[in-house]
């Protein structure tokens, strides 16, 4: 299929799966927590207001205003749901192209809300970043997944595609003769 080796196909699917897991877990974390710190203290729940207030990029003034608007509570609900849907899409290989587009949109928003421009260690980050950070790397990785149309390699998109090709004009699938 498409001239890709088995190793290339498996690699693309593994990348799609772990990125999907990352999105899925981030969504679950935002929905199900507050959790507990290593010291045993209760953590505050994720809120759009807190995230938007912490933004530092060129759009920070606009995002700060947005944090005080009536839209912020909607973002509190929509963000975790969007993360969950993108994660499920990528992990299951279902509506993969749409899942990739959703991931690209979310990662772009995350990147431009807090671009790494200082080159210094940021609180809560495990490294020092200048221009390129994990969000940007994941963004370009998802662009590659979109380009390779990984739903056609493996996942529910592939199964749906196979069933559609086997179905006659009346819409009833043919049985496979072995």
N, C-alpha and C positions, 0 to 999 in steps of 0.2 A: 504494500500500500504506500503510495506517494514516494517510493524509493527510500524509505527510512529503514534502518536496520532494527532488529528486535531490541538491541541495547538502547538505541535512540528513542524508540517508542516507550519502552519501560521507563527510561529517564524522564521523559516528558510527563508521563502519567504520575510518577512519583513526585515530581515537582508540583504538579497540579494538586495532588492529594495533600501534600504538606502545607501548601499555601491555603488550600481549602480548610484544613484543620486549624490553621492560625486564625482565619476569619471566624470560623465557627466557635472556637474557644473564646475569642475576644467578645463575640456577641453573647455567649452564655455567661461569661464573667460579668459583663455589664448588666445583664438581666437578673442574675441570681445573687449577686453580692450586694451588700457589704459582706466581706469575709473577715478573716483574722490575720493580723500581722504575725511575724515570727516571734514577737514578744508577747503575743496573746491578746493584743488590743484589737478592738473592733475597728474595721476599716470603714470609711465613709463610702456610700454608694456613688457610682459614677454619675456625673451630671453634665449636661451640655454646658451649663452655665460655667462650671469650673474649668472645663476644657477650653471654651471660647475665651474666657478671661485670661488663660495662660498663653494664648496665641501670641506669637512674636513676629510674624512675617509682615510683608508689605500690606496685607489685608487686615492686620491686627485691629486698627481702629474700627473698621466695619464689623469685625467679629466680636469685639468688645460690646458694641452697641446691640448686636444681635443677642448677646447673652442676657441682656436686660429686657428683651422684647417678649411678647406673648408666644413667640415661636419656640423658645428654648424648651418648654415642657414637651412639645411635639418631637423635638430632636431627641430628647431623653428616651422616647419610645421608638422612634424611627431608626435611630442609629444602631441599637443592638439587633433589631429585626433585620435591617439591611445586612449587617455583618453575618447574621445567621443564614439568611437566604443565599448570600454569595458563597459562604462556606459550604453549605449543602450542595449548591450547584456545582462547585468545583470538585468536591469530594466524590459526589455521585456521578459526575459527568452528565448531568441533566441540565439542558438549556445552557450548555457550557459557554457558548459565545456570549450570551446575555450575562452570565455570571462573570466572565472576564471583563466585560464592559462595566459592570457594576463595581468590580474590584478596582479597575482603573480609575473610575470616578471617585471612589472612596479614598484610595491611596493618593490621588492628586490633591484632594481636599486636605488630607492629613499632612501632606508635604508642604503645601503652600501656607497652611496655618502656622506651622512652626519650622521654617526652613533652617537648616544648620549653617549659619553664616558666621558664627564666632570662631570656629575652629578649636574651641575650648571644651573641656569636660562639662556636660550639662547635668544638673541634678536628676537622678533617676536613670541616666543612660550609662551603659557599661563601657562606653568609649568616647573619644573626642572625634567629632565629625565636622568636616568642612565641605559644604555643598552636597556631597553624596552621603546618604544615610540609609538605614534599613528600608525605610519607606520607598525611597527612590529605586533601590535595587529590586525590591519586590514589585514595584510598579513596572519596571522594564522587563522583569521576568514574566509578569502576567501579559504584557504586550506580546512577548514571544509565544506564550501559550495560545493567545488569540490568533496569532499568525499561523500556527501549526494546526489549528482546529482540532485540538486534542479530544474533543467529544467524538470525533470520527474514529479515533484510535481505540479507545476503550471507554466504557461507561454506558449509562442508560441512553444517551443520544445515539450511540452505535446500535444498541438493541432496537430502538424505535425505528431507526433508519432501515435496518434489516427487515423488520416486520412490514414496513411500508412497501419495500421493494418486492416482497413476496405476496402482497395482497393483490387480488385481481381488481378490476374496475368496480365491482360491486361492493368492495370494502371488506369482504370476509377473507381472512388470511388462509392461504393454502397450507396444507400440512406438508411437512418435509418428509420425503421418501428416503430411506437409508438403504 
